[in-house]
Amino acid sequence: ADGRIRDAKTVILLQHALLADLLGK
């Protein structure tokens, strides 16, 4: 369960980073 939560957080962080990068451009 902890692994899944950790993966989910990682995915959210990655998506947020990509979104911020797109907005930055």
C-alpha positions, 0 to 999 in steps of 0.5 A: 500500500505504501509503495502505491501511495509513493508511486502516486505521489511521484506521478503527481509530482512529475505531472506538476513539474511538466505542467509548470514547465509548459506554463513557464514557456 
